Amino acid sequence: MAAGGVAAGKKVAAERGAWICFEDEAGHTLRPPKARTWAPRGTTPVIPVSGKGSGRISVAGLCCLRSGQRPHLLYRAKIHRGRKGERRSFAETDYAALLDAAHQYLKAPIVLIWDNLNTHISTAMRQLVAARDWLHVIQLPAYAPDLNPIESVWSHVKRSLGNLAVTTVDHLAAIVRNRLKRIQYRPNLLTSFLAQTGLTLEPEPH
């Protein structure tokens, strides 16, 4: 089912001259991911982490691919400061804003491939998608992160944040954006993330 859905997306992209855009979200907190590091023999390294700060970063990203074109990484980040009544995730309008910006940047139709997150399949999201004739959506099956190259983007960013202690959520946001910008300037890296999925951009032969 997964291969069939992606294959259909490639066919639509070829017919429309569209970009295939894989989407996913990731979150970051002030507690850094653990990573291996150097230390004197017999001494356990200690990374001081402030317990005073709060908040988290949410990032929605698009890995945008089209045969014969340079791949692009587009994203939108939100800072959650833990305020009362504050939404802790992206809303349908946030996804629509990201997709509208991607459409304007790529100047072509988009075949969007994403998972079955509640916000992705809500009535409000379906209405937003229906209002955009340049947008075609393919749903990934449940538990198929291996088919989404944006997952490799998050893994790459996470490794670069290993043992990195930050002081505030704004400091964390600046570092995350910096890491994502580095990936944006490495198209070959994005191509390798697609290769890791085993997928190709060319439509399947009949």
N, C-alpha and C positions, 0 to 999 in steps of 0.2 A: 504493500500500500504506500509506503514511504517513497519508494523509487518511482511508482506510478504518478504520485502527486507532483514530485519534483520534475519528472519527465514532461508532464503536462505544462508545468510552468515554463520549461525551456522552449516548448513548442509555441506557447503564447508569446513569449519574449521574442522569438525569431520572427513570428508573423507581424508583430507590432513594432519591431525595432526597439524593444524595451530593455531596460536594465533589470537584472535580477537582483533584488535586494533582500538579503537575509537579515532578520531583526531578532534582537534579544536584549534582555536587561541584566544589569549586575548591580550589586550594592557594595559599599565600602564603609567601614566604621573606623573609629580612632584606634582600635586595637589592631596592630599590624599582623599580617599573616606570618606564621613561623617559617623560617628558612634556615638552611645549614649555613654556618659561618665558621671562621677561624677563631681559635682560642688557645691559650697555653694548655699543655697537657694536664689533665686533672682539675681544670678550672671551668666551671659551667658559665658560659657567657650570659649576662643579664642585660636585657633591654628595658630601660626605664620607660614606663607608660604612665602618663598623667591620668589620674582618675577624676579630674575635675571637669574635663570637657564632655560634651554630649553631642548627639546628632549623627547623621549618616549622609552618605552621598548615594543617589540613585543615578544610573546612567543607562539610557536607551541608545543602542547603536545599530547602524545599518552597514553591512558589508555589501557594497554595490559593485556588481560585476557585469560586464558585457564582452562578448567575444571580440578580440582585436583591439580592445580599449584598456586604458590604464584603470585598475581597480581603485575604488575610493572607500574610505571609512568616514562615515558621517555620524554624528552623535549629538545628544542633548543631555545635559547633566542638571540635576536638581539637588539642592541642599535642603535636608530636613533637619530642623533645629530642635525638634521635640516640643514645639509649642502646642498648646491646647487646641484641639480641633484641626490640627494640621494633617493633611493627607500624607500618608507614608509611602505612596507609590505613584506612578504615572496615571493620569486620568486619560480618558479617550481623547479629550481635546489636546493633551500633550502629544500623544502619538500622531494626531492629525497635523499638528504644527510641524513635527519632525518630518513627516512625509511630504507636506507641502513645500518645506524648505529643500528637501531632497529633489523633488520634482523640478523646482525652479533652478537648482544647481545643475542637475543632470540634463535638463532641457529635453526630456524624452519620457515616454510612458514608463511605468514601473510595475514589475511583477514582484509583489511582496510575499516572502515566505517567512512565516513565523509559527509559534506554537499555539497551544489552546489555552493560554492564560485567560482567566475570566474576562479581563478588560478587552482582550483581543476579539472575543466572540460575543460581546454584549450587544444588546439591541442598539444602543447609542453608537457603538463602533460600526456596526453593520450599516447604519444610516449614513455615517460619515464616509464610509467606503463607497456606498452606492452613489453618493453625490459627486464622486470624482471619477469621471469616465476614463481617465488616464491610468487608473489604478486597478490591478487585478490581484486578488489575494489567494494564496495557496496555504492551507493549514498543514503543518507538520503533524504526524501522528504523535501520540503520547510517548514520552520517554525516548526521544530520538535526538539528543543533543549532539550525537556523533555526526549528524547530517547538517549541522549548522556551523559554518566557519567562524561566525562571530563568537562562538564559545572559545575558540583558540585565542581570539583577541583578549577576552577576559582572563584566560589563563596566563597569557603573556604579561598583562598588566599586573596581575596578582603576584607573579614571580618577581617583578621589578619593585614591588612594594614590600618584599619580605624583610622583616625586622626593622622596618622604617618607622620610627616613633615620630608622631606629629603632635602638635600642641592644640590646634583648634580645627574645627570642621572646615573653615575657610582655607587653612593651610593644606588640609587633605585634598580639598577640591582642586586647588591650584596644581598640586602634584599629579593628581589623576588626569587632569586636562593636559598637563605636560607630557605624560606617558602616552596618552592617546594621540597627541599631535606628532610625537615621534613615529608612531606607527603609520600615520597618514602620509608621511614622507618616505615610507618604505613599501612601495607597491609590490615588490617581489615577495615581501613577507605576507601580504594579504593573499597573493596567489598561492603561496605555500599552505596557507590555512585552508583554502579551498581544496588543494590536493590531498590534505589530510582526511577530508571527508570521503574521498573516493569518487566525488561527483565531477562532472565536466559541464562546460557551458553549451556545447553543441547539442542540438536536438538529436534524439535517437533515430537511426535510419529505419525506414519502413521495411 
